[in-house]
Amino acid sequence: LGRWDTCTPPLRTEIVEAMLTRPDRIAALFDAIEAGRIAPSYVSATRKGLLLRHDNPTIRSRAAALFQSEAVSPRNEVITRYRSALELPTDRGRGQRVFERECKSCHRLGDQGSEVGPDLAASLHHAPDQILMNILDPNREVSPNYLEYVVALEDGRVLTGVIANETATNITLRRAEGVQDVVLRKDIADMRSSGKSLMPEGLENKITGQEMADLLAFLVSGSR
Ligand code: HEC
């Protein structure tokens, strides 16, 4: 955490993930968020849910204080609000920068990005309104392959990700940036689906109306 300011976004995501994997590191991360050094938005929706329901009451109440204000509002309201933004004049170049900032860690488009979620080339044929819905309401229909799982290990670590591969003896979890964790089945204490897509809900907290309009202009024009 000491080097936070000098780290790139992918590295920051990994730092936060590493802090949340072990219960004894959570307090230090909360201290940094409370001090305003780290934005709460670095904590994924699934992780926030786990923290808000944590066994430890101190962690639960600190999580409530830190994250409750960011509660996700009803999807239909958000979609209606953003639909009007789509009338704005757009700029593909700005849209590309939004893609690089918020999407590339999980989606491939052209020759950039990671293949954690579907390649977005296929969505170029969809209407902007459909893509807007996919972005703002990812849990409307979740395909089983992209369900996020929470895996608690016997040694106390808690990992999250989609199941990228499984064999008789182990399971591979994949998350943002294409990072994978291979765990032995015999080391798993508990494993359950979060019931949600790995695609994060609440992206409107990170993307303004203008940025969304630019992003859609970029997506429907392809990576040409
Ligand atoms: C943490 C990883 C992650 C991030 C970040 C992310 N996505 Fe996704 N996205 C996914 C996954 C996984 C799916 C598949 C969801 C499903 O089918 O349940 C998906 C699905 C989609 C779909 C539907 C595609 C299809 O073929 O059905 C679109 C469109 C999309 N994402 C766009 C975006 C955009 C634009 C951004 C950035 C603003 C973004 N996503 C950020 C993981 C992510």
Residues whose N, C-alpha, C, O or C-beta is under 5 A from the ligand:
A	BS01	HEC	E102 C103 C106 V116 G117 P118 S123 I131 N134 I135 P138 E141 V142 S143 Y146 A176 S197 L198 M199 P200
